[in-house]
Amino acid sequence: MIKGFIYYNDQKIPFVLDNYRLDLFTDDEILLDFIKKHNFKHHYILKGQCFRFGTMPQDITLLIEHSMGSTCYVCCYIIKILDKEDEYNTIGLQSPFLDDVFKYKYNYIDIVRSGTNLAIEPKEIYQIPFLMNQQQYQLSFRIGHNNRLGLLEDLDKKGEVIIPIKTNDIQECFDIAQILYRLAMFMTSHSEVPFKCITLYKNDLKVGWFYLPLVSENAVSGYDGLFHEFDVMKYVPKILNNIALDTGNKITQSIPLGHLGNLDSMFSPQRFIEQITAFEYLFAKLESQKSKDKSFPLKKELQYMFDAFPKILSNTKLSSEEISNELKTIRVNIVHGYSYYYDFKNEPDIKYKIILLDKLILNMSLRLIGFSDSDIETYPSM
């Protein structure tokens, strides 16, 4: 819980921020004026000060998703360390999942064996340019610590993704975090890949922190073995640039990720429908003419794509026609109410088909990004 006040019309309105919900309170009429102007308002910025450590004030900037009365639902927020005049020019994202993708452990061992002291200064491992919102960015993945910061350095840090930013707009920070989160989702085929920490820097000096619901101090990953022989520079630049084509909730150009699940939702009817939606989105991108052909229903679309990636069914006795017909039947039964499922966890045949459909969607996504069939075959997957 964080307490403080926001600036409004040259006055201050006290607040309590808890779990990304901002509650304003005061007996002053200024609160009624705020409610009148901001009730049901979407996507706006509030600024103020907060008190996390005794009486020491820190500047806070909040991006409000929407507000109802005196309650504001926060999309993300920034807390400055000390000087409110300090502006940041770089964002640093720590993620155990991105550490796995960028092979932190393997690179660390190689660097230490070469005799480099990572306690003196960070070492840059990868540089990847990408285009977001019509602007060119540069992603760097680095390992090590900045000895100039002393006790201000994050000594628990492993790897860190560093991206110089163009403005001091909180929306830009949100977009970057969203893109990197989606990158981790795609690479791990998992929907829960929280950041451990997001830091704002000015000329390598820490000046603030960026918070959003995708940040968790308890973030832990275990995917490093999957990327043991992963060619980072062969795959990540293309994938990142594709994901960065869309930064909002609606995607029209990039690969879909809404079908990815976690341990609880992996084999649920809702996720299966999301898979079918993702498949149809990708099929329309890859085969636009066939997707418009009414004589080419879902079953034919599925069969066509399974035939395009025969390796998916190489270890099963099912033919592309059989698996496509069964997937179509499951979808019809759910959508049209012929069957109602609470879950698929006790349906081993359906669980297996969901896994096959996951592999098909992954292969279609890689083809949409621009990878060759040989690249797709060597891409690591669960």
C-alpha positions, 0 to 999 in steps of 0.5 A: 500500500502506498499513500500520497496525494495527487496534484489537481487544479493547484491543490492536493488530493490525498490517495491510497494506492493498493493493488493498482487501485487508487482511492482518493479521499478528502472533505474538500470540494476539490474531490467533487470537481475531480469526480465531475470531470473524470468520472468514467474517463479513460486513459489519462495521466495523474501526477503527485507525490507519495511517501513510502519511506517515512516522510521522504516524498517521491514524485509519482506519475500514474497512467489511469486505465479508467475511473469511477467516482473517486476510484481510479484503476491504474494501468501503470505508474512511475516512482522517482527516487529523489530529485523530481527534476531527474528525467530518465532516458533508459529503461531496464527490464529484469525478467527470469524468463528473458534471462532464459531466452538470452541464455544468461547462465550459459553466457555467464559461464563463458564470460567468467571462464574468459577471465572477465570480472562482471562485478566491475561493469556490465558486459553487453551480450546481444544488441537487437534493433527493432521498430515500435510505433514507427520509431527505431529502438535498440535492445541490449541484453547485459550481464554484470553490475555497475560498480559506480553505483555501490550499494545502489546497484541491484546485487540480486540482478542476473541479466537485464534488458536495456532499451534507450527511450525516446521520450519521458512519456509513461505510455512509451514505458508501458508499450516497451514492457508490453512488447518484452512481456509478449516476447517472453510469452511467445518464446516460452509458450506460457501466459504467465511470465512476470518481470522481476523488476523494471528500473528507469535510468539516466546515463546509467544512474538509477532514477526511478522504478516502473510498476505495472501488474506484469511485475512480481518480486517472486518471478521465477523461471525454469526454461533455461534448458529449453534454450541450451543450443538456441541461436538467439540472433537467428530467431529473436530479432525477427520475432521481436520485430513482428511482436512490436508491430502491434502495441495495443490490445488489438492486433492486426499485423503481429502473431497472436498470443491470446491462446497461450495458457498457464498450468490452470488453463492449459486444458480448458474449453475456453483456451481451446476456443482461443486456439481456434481463434488464433488459428483462424487469424493466422490462416487468414494471414497466410492463406488470405484467398482460401480463408475467404472461400466459403467452400473452404471450412474450418476442417479443410483449413486445419487439414491444409495446415497440418499437411503443410507441417507434416512433422507435427503428426509424424509421431501419431497414427492420426491423419491430417484429415482425422485430426482436423475433423475431430478438432472441428467436432469439438469446436462445434459441440462447444460453440453450439451447445451440443456439449458442455465441458467443465474442463478437459483435464480428464479427457486425454484424447482432447488434451493430446489434440490441444498439444498438437494444435499448439504446435500447429499454431507455433509453426504457423506463427513462425512462418508468418514471421518469415522463417523458412521451413528448415528454421521452423523445424529446428526451433526449440519447443516444449 
